Amino acid sequence: MSVNACRLNYRADIIIRMIHDVPEEREVGLSCFPVNINYSSRQKRLLEDYGFRCDCDRCIVESSWSKGEGDESEVMERDGRFRR
C-alpha cells in the first residue's frame, strides 16, 4: 500500500488530508511515522515493535540509497537546499 494521506493533530482533533487524488474504492494509506525519520530508524522500529519490514514506495526508494548518502534531509542540507 502506498502512503496517500497525512495525519494532522490539531488540538483535540485528528485531521486526515489526502496528499493527492485517490480513485474511489482505493485504500487510504497513512505513514506510521513523521516524515523526517530516516529509513534505517523507521525499519528498525517497525521490525522491533511490529515485526515487519516496510516496502512502501518511499522505503523502496530509500533502501536503494548508498549507506554514505544519508537520509533526504541530510542530502538536502549538504547540497544547500535545506537549513535546519
SVG drawing of the C-alpha trace seen along z (x, -y; Angstrom):
<svg xmlns="http://www.w3.org/2000/svg" viewBox="-15 -27 45 37">
<polyline fill="none" stroke="black" stroke-width="0.4" points="0.0,0.0 1.2,-3.5 1.0,-6.4 -1.5,-8.8 -2.7,-10.8 -1.2,-12.6 -2.4,-12.9 -2.5,-16.3 -3.1,-16.6 -4.9,-19.9 -5.7,-20.5 -8.1,-17.6 -8.9,-16.8 -7.1,-14.5 -7.4,-15.6 -6.7,-13.3 -5.7,-15.1 -5.2,-13.5 -1.8,-14.1 -3.2,-13.6 -6.4,-12.5 -7.2,-8.9 -9.6,-6.8 -12.8,-5.6 -12.5,-2.3 -8.7,-2.7 -7.4,-2.3 -6.3,-5.4 -2.6,-4.8 -1.0,-6.7 2.6,-6.7 3.4,-5.2 6.0,-7.9 6.7,-11.6 8.2,-12.2 11.6,-13.3 12.5,-9.9 15.1,-8.3 14.8,-4.9 17.0,-2.8 15.3,-4.2 11.9,-3.5 12.8,0.0 14.4,0.8 11.4,-0.4 8.9,1.4 10.7,4.6 11.2,4.3 7.7,3.0 5.5,4.6 7.6,7.5 7.7,6.5 9.8,4.6 8.0,1.8 8.1,2.0 6.1,-1.1 7.2,-3.2 9.2,-5.6 11.1,-2.8 11.9,-1.0 13.5,-4.2 15.4,-5.0 16.6,-1.4 18.5,-1.7 20.5,-4.8 24.1,-4.2 24.9,-4.0 27.1,-7.1 24.4,-9.2 22.2,-9.6 18.6,-10.5 16.9,-13.1 17.2,-16.0 21.0,-15.3 21.4,-15.3 19.4,-18.5 21.4,-20.2 24.7,-19.1 23.5,-20.4 22.5,-23.7 18.8,-23.2 17.7,-22.9 18.7,-24.6 17.5,-23.5"/>
</svg>
